[in-house]
Every structure is written in C-alpha cells, then in structure tokens.
Amino acid sequence: MKNKPTRVTLAEVARQAGVSKTAASYALRDDANIAPETRARIRGVAEALGYRPDPLLAKLMAHLHAGGGRKYAGKLAFLNVHEERDYWLTTAALSDFRRSAEKRAGELGYQAEEFWLYEPGRTPRRLAQMLIARGIRGLVVGSTGRRGSVVEFPWAKFAAVTVGYSVERPALHRVATHHYRNTRLALRKATDAGHRRIGLLVDRASEAAMENLHLAAFLAYQEEIPTEDRVPVLMCDGGLRSEAVRRWFVAHRPQAILSTGAGRRELEEAGLHAPRDVALTKLLLWDAAEGVPGVRPGYDRLGAAAINLLAGQLQHDDYGVPADPKILLIEGLWWDGGSEARAAGIR
C-alpha cells in the first residue's frame, strides 16, 4: 500500500524560507507589513513546495477571530470609475452601498480608502502601481451610471467586485439588487390591494442601465392578466415629462402606477395626486420619509455582500478578470409608505 502524500505545512514553508511561521502566514496573505520582496520570496517557496492552505483551519481561525475584534487584514480600495469625483457621495444608491461596505470591511479587519480613476495627471497604470505599493490588492469598483461601460485598468494583479450592471467590460464579479424580483413584489402588493389596471413609468436610459429588468418583470406580468387590464408602458427619454405622463394617464386610466423615478412631485406636475387619483409605488425607494410605498432596493446590504465576495477572492489569491464571473443578487424589502399610503390600500 502506497503511503498517503503528506500535506505541506505552513511551518515547512517558513523553515525553507528562513522566516517565522507568523511572517510566512502574513506574506501568503499578501499583508503590506511584509516587504514586497520578502512576500515574493516566501510565495515562491510555497509554490515550489506545493503548499496549499488548509480550508478547515482557515475557517476555524476566522471563527476564532470573529468574537473579540478582527485583526488587521489589509487594505481595500473603493475605485470611483465615474467622471465625477464625488459620485459616491452624491448618488443615493452608492452612498448606501459605501456605508454598508465600509462597515463590513471593518468587521473583517480591512481598512478601505477611495481612489478616483480619473485623478488629473495619473494614469490607470500609475494608479495600479500605487495600489500595489500600498499593499492593496482588493478593489470595490463603483458604477459609471450608464450602460455598457468599459473600464480600462491593469486588472491582472487585483481581485475586484463591481456594483450594478454599468461596468460591462471587463466582466467582473458583481453584486446587484434583484430588480426583476423587486418588481414582482411590487406587483403582488398592488394586486393584493385590489388594483387591476397597473401602469409602469420608466426612463429609457436608466432602465437600460438596469438591464431592462423592471420592464421584463412587468411585461411578464401582463402576459398573465386579461388583455383589457393591460396598461401600455410609458417609457420616456431624458426623464419623465409631465405632459406625456398626463396624456398617458388620461388615455389608459391606471389604478396604480409603478415607477423607478417618479414620486409625488413628478405626478403633481402632471396634475395628478397620489394616492387620491392613483396609487403610486416606487420600485427604487431611497427615502422612506417620502411617505410613498415601494421597494427599498437593498444597497445598504449590497455593500456587505460585495466585501464578502471580495474577501473570498483575496483569501484564495484569485486575481485578474474571472473566467466565470458571478452575479450575486440581493432582494429588496417592501416599505408600506406609512399611514397615508396604508389608507390608500397598498400594504
């Protein structure tokens, strides 16, 4: 009977590299406190010996560290790929996402710092060199705010996760709110309230940036209902125009409206009052104080999901553009809109 191969231990890697076991462990996790040349040498020894981390031990150590505060795990970068420097701060979705991601990063022992891809006088290659010099190998890539974006960056030495669907190339791992399921949730709430004629208002460009998923869910719903109850979708270019909204409403008389952007103010500009004239539901509800029922899309949970996905890549030295990019979807949560909306019947 042949002897079972012996697993190469971390202690053996440390002995061959002439360093302590602790130093070897930090080097193999690419910790910035170990000099780059030392990290490279230790990793070379580990690869030559065929060292592979014990997944059960890694899980045990993560559990042991979870209780009394995490040890320092390294640094991560929030990469702003929008032309506006303050896009993270001025966009509700990304602000929620950022807070969630920073909180989860801290829980895992990571420090996070933001970098703007378009900083004057700094090329993407120079930024990549700067990040490597600071020991940053994990990137949380923001949104460009438009469909089909291509982000040029030297990805090979980095693990990355992006948010939403705007960054089309390269095809990175991404986290996104489940627009399709969120729309089905809103439709169910409207039908449960007794509304048969339900309309959808969307901006064409914004909807395209979300893969037309609200539209897909709504059209699928319309295939399930009688023809006489179907209300044509109002899809506007460059935002919802009050005159077009008014004409559409008069022509089709929806009992309830689902919208990705329009709130009470936009309906009032069209001469409509919600909920007196029509029940309004927002499919992307950022501010519960509006008093409008809708779906909280979950960006305050997406950030944590992105960090978890990124931490897994870093733990397994999974760098570069993935061969099989993953999409992790988070379902939104229903908000009933408060007492006034409840009185209108949508709960």
N, C-alpha and C positions, 0 to 999 in steps of 0.2 A: 504493500500500500504506500502510495506516494505521500510525503508529508505536505500538509496544507501550507501554502505560502504565508509567511509572517508579514503582518501589516507593518509598514514603515512608520515609526512613531515620530512625534514632534521632537522628542528628546534626541533621537538619532540624527535628525536634520540639524538640530542645534550643535551636537557634538561634531558633526562633519564640517559645519560652517565655522566652528570655533567661537560660538556666541552662547549666551544663556538661553534657556528654554523660553523665558519671557520675551527676550529680544526676537527670537525666531517667530514666536506667535504674533507679535506686533508687526513684524516685517511681512509675514504672509497675509496679514490683513491690510497691508499697504498703509500702515499708520505713518503719518507725517513726522512723528517724533523720531523715527529711524531714518538715518541719512539715505538718500536715494540710491547711492552706490551700494550701500550695505544691504538695502532691501533687494536690489537686483541680484547681488551675490547669493543671498540666502535663498531667494526664489529659484535661482539656477541650481543650487544644491538640492533643493526639494524636488525639482523636476527630474534631475539626474537619478535621484534615489527612488522616484516613483511614488512620492508621498501624496496621500490623499487624506483630507480631514475626515475624522470620524463624525458622521452626521448625528449620531445619537449623543456623542459627547458635546457637540456644538449646541444641540438643543438643550441639553442639561445645563450647560454654562449660561445660556440665555435665560433659562428659568431661574437660576441662582442669582443672577444679576438683577432680575426684574423687581425684587422687593424693595431694596433699600437704596434706590437711585442708581442709574446706569453709569458705568464707567465711560470715559471719553472714547467714542468710537471713530471719530474722524470728522471731516468737514464735507458738506454738500453744497452745491451751488444751485440757486434759482436763476435760470437763464432766461432773461427777458428777450424774446425774439421779435417784439413789436417795434415799429419805428418810433413810438413814443416812449420816452424814458420812464414815465410814471404810469404806464399802462396797468401794471399790477395794482396800483393804488386807486386808480380812477374807474376800474371796472368791477362791478359788484361781485360777479362770479369769481374772478381771480382773487379779490380781497378775501372772500370766504375761504377759497381754496388755500391761499397762502397761510392764513391763520391756522387752519387745520393741519397743514403740512409742517409748519414750524413746531406746533405742539407735539406732534407725533415724532418728529426728528429729535426733539429734546428728550422725549421719553426713551428713545433708543440710544441716546448718548451722542447724537450728532449735532454739530453746530452748522447753521445754514447762513449763507451770505448771497446777496443778489448781485448779478453781473448783467450789464446791458451789452448785447451783441454788437450794437451799432455805436459804441463809445467812439467819439471822434479820435482819429489817429491810431486806432487799434484794430488790427485785422483779426478775423476769426482764428487764424493760426497763432497769432501772438497771444490771444486770449487763452487758447488751449495750453500753450506753454506756461502761461502764468498760473493756470489752474493746477497743472501737474506740479509745478514748483511749490505750490501751497499744499500739496498732498490731497487735492480734490479730484476724485475720480467719478463721483456720482452727480448727475445733472437732473434737475426737475425743469423741464422745458415748458415754457408758457405758451400761450395762444398768440397767433398773429391776428386773430379777429376776422379772417377771411378764408374762404375755401381754397383748397388746392395749393397751399403754400409750400415752397421749397426752402429749406434752411441749410445753407452751406456752412459746414463746420467739420473739423477733423474728428470724427466720431470714434475712430478705432480704439483709442485708449480710455474710453469713457463708457460707463453704464448710464442709461438715460430712460426717463419716462416722461411722456408729454400728456397734456390735459386737453380733452376735447378732440375735435376732428380737423382742426385747421391745418396742422402740420401734416401734409400728405407725404412728402419725401424729405428725408428718408422715412421708411415705415418703422417707427419706434414702437416700443410697448406704450400703451396709452390707457388712461382712465377717463371715463366719461359718464355723465348721467344717462339713465336709460330713458331717452326721450320717447321711444315707442311705448314702453310700459306706462310711463307717466301720463301719456295722452289717453291710453285705455283706462287708466284710473279716473281721470277727469270725466271721461265719457260715462263711465259707470255711475259716478256721483250725480251727473246731470240727469241721466235716465232714471236713477233711483228717486230723484226729486220730482219725477213726472214729466220731464221735458221730452218731447218727441222730435221737434224740429230744432236741431243744433247746428250752428254755423261755426266756421273756422276762419279767423283773420290772421294772416301771417305776412311778413315782409319777405319778398322773394330771395334776396341775397342772404339775409340772416338765416332763413330756413335751409337754404343750400349749404351754408356753413355747418349746419347740424345734420347733414346727410339726408335732408328732407324726411326725417323720421316722424315728426309730428304729422306731416301730411300723409305719410304712408299709413300710420295708425288710423287716421281719420277716414281715409278712403276705404280702408279695410272694413271699418265700422259701417260705412254707408252701404257696402255690399250686403250687410246683414239686416238692413231695415227696409221697409216698404219704400217704393220709389217716390210716393207722394210726400214722404217725410224727409227726403234728402234736400239739403241746402247746399248750393254750389259754394266752393271755397272762394274767399276773397283774398287774392294774392296781389299785394301792391309792390310797386318798385320804388325804392327810395323812401320807405316809411309809409305808414298808413295815412291816407289823405281823407280828411273829414267828409268832403263832398262824395267821394267814392263809397265810403262807409255808409253814408246816409242813403244813397241810391240803392245800394245792395240790400240794406235793411228794409227799405220800403218795398222792394221788389219781391223779397223772399220771406219776410216776417219770421225770422228765427225766434224761438222762445228762449234760447240760451246761446251764448257766444263763448267759444274758447279762443284765446289769443295768446300769442307768445310775447307780444309787446304792449298792446293797447290796454290802458287802465281806464279808470273812471273819467279822468280828464280828457282823454282822447275821444271817448264816447260822447262826452258833453259837448265837445267841439263839433260833433256830428249831429247835435241836437237830441241826443239820447241820454237817458238817465238809468244808471244801474244801481239797485235792482228794480226800480219801478217799471221801466219799459222793457227791460230784458235782463236775464240773469247772466252775469259776467264771471268767467273763470279764467284765471291766468295760468298758463302752462309753465311759465318761468316766473315764479313769485319770489322776489328777493326781500321785500319788506312787508312783514306781516302787519305792520301798522297801517297799511293801505285800507284794511277792512274789507278786502276782496278775497273770496275763496280761491284756492288754487293749489298748485303743486310746488312745494319747496324742493328745488332740483337736487339738493344734496351736495353742493360744492363744499359745504362745511364738513363733509365726511370724505369727499373725494381726495382731499389733500393727504389725509392719513393713509388712505388706500395706496396713493402714489408712493409715499415713503416706504410702506411695507414692501411694495413691489420692487422698489429701487434697492432697499436693504438686502433683499434676497439675491439680487444680481451681484451686489458687491461681495456678499458672503461667498459666492461661488465663482468670483473672478470672471463674471460674464460681461465682457466688454465688447463694444462695437455694435454696429447695426445688427439686430437679431435676424436669424434665418426664419424664425417663426414668431413674428410679433403678436403679442397678446393684447386683447382689449378687455379691460375689467370694467364692468358696468355696475353702477350703484343706482338703485331705485329711489325715486323721490318720495317725499312724505306729504300727505294731504294736510292742508290747513283750511279750516272751515270759515275763516274770514271774520269771526266774531259774531256778536249778537245780531247786527243788521243783516249780514249775509244769511245767518241761520233763519231769520224771519222770512227771507226770500225763498227758503226751501232747500237750498243746497247745503248738505251737511257732510 
